[in-house]
Amino acid sequence: MRYFKNVIVLILLLFVTSASLAAEKITIASWNIQNFGKSKVESDSKMAIIAEVLSSYDIIAVQEISNVYEKSDEGCPRNENACPGHKGCDLIQNALKKHLSKKGNKDYAFIFSPHVKDERYLFIYDKSKIEVLTEGELVIDKGDSLNIPVCDAKSKGDMVRQPFYVTFMAGDFTFTLVTAHTSPDRNIAELEALERYYRDVQNKDSENKDVILLGDLNAACKYSPKNKSIALKKPKYTWVMADTDDSTIRKTTTCAYDRIIFTKSTKEDYTGEHGVFRFDEELGITKSTALKISDHYPVWAEFYTDKDTD
């Protein structure tokens, strides 16, 4: 009898230990949900797939939130309408809440960016694990202001779409996520600008050096030739996704466009686990169905939350 009691105690200890270890890590992801707007929001089948994918992660940076609902945005005007509380953002947020609520015990919250050219960014995070420390801000180009997005490639600014960043805390891990969607036509110049923006964000808070750059950086294939030397490729930067980590769905492309990048201080919090989530294969759907959701796969990386070294 004592033997069986000892076995039961051991099983319980293993269960508690494994649960504790799980709580000490978070997964951070980035996903370009191509033209995420009306056609997807109004389709329960598409939203069910999107929610299934998003629910795999604790925090997700989303690119290409469409402005299709926002009639006043035509011609790339000033951003006089903040999110939430605006029709387009509310409809997307409500649709996500509806479908994510069916996906287990995570309690997701949402942070939309102002307009950046023809889209918005969005952070989706599990507020039962993660706390927001600062309101979201755009990284401002020279010559631009927060409420006047860059409308085209002829802007005075360094990027067509300014990056968007928010500082979060999970356990002992305080980190800032900077998400970006670079313009393919100006990609090398924009990657150079991103390196400067990264340092600017990192230097804003002397106590928190854990800054993670993530998004659709078009950092592969013809948009970012391997022989091009850029500052973000210096040894101080860790690129989680290798050039072989294809994040595109189409059979005609094999490109690691989507990236997660950080410096040494954050590398110490990185567990080494990362990947590309090929949701068509994982969910058992066809590529043609997957392409109705996006032409990109999400990319993700895992971080410890109990050993922040800053």
N, C-alpha and C positions, 0 to 999 in steps of 0.2 A: 504493500500500500504506500509506504514511504517513497518507494521508487517512482511510482506513478505521480505522487505529489510533486516530487522533485522535477519530473519531466514537465508537468503542467507549469510549474514556476519558471522553468527554463524557457518554455515556449512563450509565456507571457512576457518575460524579460526581453526575448528576441523581438517580439512584436512591438513592445514599447520603444526599444532601441532603434529599430528600423523606422518607426514613425517619427521618432525624434530626429534622426538623420535626414529624413525627407523634408522636415520642416526647416532644416538649416540650409536649404538650397532653393534657388529660384531659377526658372527658365525665362530668358529674355529673347524675344523673337522680332523679326521684321518681315513685313509682307506688303508687297505692292498688289492691292486688290484692284485690278485694272478697271478704271472708270466706275468706281463704286458709287452708284447713285440709283436713280429711279428704277431702272430695269431689274436690278438685283433686289432692291428693297421690296418691290412689289411681287417678288417670286418667292413663295415659301420654300420651294425645293432648293433654290440657290442659297437662300439665307440659312437653311438647315445645314448645307455643306460648309458654308463660311463659319457658322457657329461651331460646328464639329472641329474644324481646324483651329480656330482661335482658342477653344477651350483646352487645348493641349498645353497652353502657356500661362505663365503668371503675369506677364506684361508684354504687350505687343505694340510695336510702332507700325502704323499703317500709312501707306502712301496712296495717292490718287483717289482721295475722297472727292467725288464729283460735285461741281456747283450747279448741276442741272436744275435743281429746284429753285435756285436763287436768281430770279429774273433780273434783278437789279445788277447782277454781276456781268451782264452782257457788255462786251467791250473792255473788260478788266477795269472796273471802276474802283474807287476807294472802298475800303472795308468798313462801312459804317454799321454793319450788322455783326454783332459778336455772337459766338456760339458758346454754350447752348442758348436756347430762347429764340432761335431762328428756324424757319420752316425746314430747310434742308437738313440741318444738323439734328433737329428734333426727330424727324422721320427716320433718319439713319440710326440714331441712338435708340429710339423706341423699338425699331425692328431688331436691333442687336440684343437689347435687353430681353425681348420676348423669346428669342431663340436660345440665347445663352442661359437663360433661367432654367432651361430643360437639361442642362449639361452638368449636373452634379452640384457640389456645394461651394463653388467659387462665387464670389460676390463682386461682379465687375463694375467699374466706374469708367468714365470717359473724359478725355481732355482733347478738345478740338483746337487746331491752330486757326489764326486768321487766314484769309485768302493768300495764297502764293501762286500768282499767275492764274492758272485755270483749275486749281485744286486746293484742298486743305490736307493737312496731316492730322492724324488721330492717334493718341495713346489710349490703349485699353488696358486696365490693370485690375488685379484682384485686391480689393481694398481690405480683405481679411488678412492679407499678408503684407501689403505694401502701403506706405503712407506717402502723400505728396508733401514736399517741403517748400517748393516754390511754384508760383503760377507759371504757366508756360509763356515763353518769350520767343520771338524770332531773333535770330542772329542777324544784326542789321548790316547791310552793305553800306559802303561809303556812298553818300548821295541819296539813300533811301531812308524812309521813316517807317515805324512799325505799322502804321495803318494805310500805307500806300504800297501795295504789292508791285513787284516788277511785272510789267505787262508783256514784254517781249525781249528778245536777245539784244536789242539795241539800248537797253537800259544803261544808266550810268553805273549800276551796281555790278558786283563781281559774279553774281549768280542770277539765273532766270527765276529760280524759286529759292527764297531764303530758307535756310535750315531752321528747325524749331526744336527748342530744348526745354526740359522739365527736370527738376531734381527730386528724387525719390529716396525713401529709406525702407529697407526690409531687414528686420533684425538689427544687427550692428553694421550692416552694409549700406552706406550712403553713396548714392551714385547719380550722375546726371546723364540722361540720354539725349543725344543730339541726332535727330532724324533728318534725312535729306533725300531729295530726288533730283539728281543732276540732269542737265540738258545734254543729250547725246552729241549735239552739234558743237558744243563748247566744253566737252567733257574734261579734257586735260586741264584747261584753265580753271574749271570749276573745282576739280580735285585739288588743285593748288590753293584755291581760295578756302576750301574746306579745312585744309591743314592749318591755315591762319585762324580760321574761326574756332577750330578745336582748341588751339592754344589760348585764344581769347576767353573762351568759356572756362577752361581749366584755371586760368589766372584770376578769374573773378572771385573764386573762393579758395583762400589759401589753405583751408582745413580739409577740403574735399577735392582730391585730385583724380577721383574715379570718374572719368568721363568716357562714355562709350558712344562712338559714332556708328550709326546703323541706318540702312536704307537701300533704296535702289540707286546705286552709285554708277551704274553702267560701266563698272570698272573691269571690263574684259573685252575680248575680241576686238573688233575694228575700232571701238570707241576708246579703247585704252591699250594701245600696243605695248607689248612687254618691253620693247627697247626704249620706251619713253621713261625718263627719270623724273619722278615727282617726289615732293617732300614727304607725302604720306607713306612712301615706301622706305623711308629711312629705318635703320634697325630699331629705333626706339618704339616703333609702332608694331603691334601684333595684329596681323590680319587673320582672323579666325577661319574664314572660309578660304580654302586654297583655290588656285586658278582652275583646278579640275572639278570643283564643286558646282556643277551646272545647276543654276536656279531657274532655268527656263523650261517651259512645258512643251513648246513646239518641237517636233522632230527635226526641224530644219536648223535649229540653233543648239549649241552646246557652250553656254557662256555663264560665267560666275558673275552676273551683274550685281547681285545683292550681297552686301558685305556687312561684317561686324568688325570694328577696329577699336583698339584701345592701347594704352601705354603700360609701362612696367608696373606701376602701382596697382592697376586693375588686374594685371596678369596674375598677381598673387591671390586674387579672389576667384579667379577663373578655375573651374574644376577640370577643364580639359575636354569636357563633353560638349559636342556641338553637332549640327547636322543640317541637311536640307530635307524638309518634310514633303515627300512626293505623295501628295494627298490622293492622287488618282489611284496609285498602287495601294496605299494604306486603307482607303475607304472602298476599294473595289469598284471604282467608276471608270468610265472610258476617258481617254484623252480629250475627245470632243466635248464631253460633259465638263471636264475640268477647265477647258479653255473658255467655257461660258462664264466661269468664275474669274479666271485671270490667266495671263500668259506667264506668270511668275509663281514659283513655289516659295513658301516661307523659309527663312533661314533662322537658326536659333543657336543659343549658347547657354550654358549653365554656370551659375556663380554661387559661391558660398555666401551665407548671410551672417555667419558667426565668427568671422576672422578678418574683419576689415582692418587693414594695416595703416590707414591714414591717421 
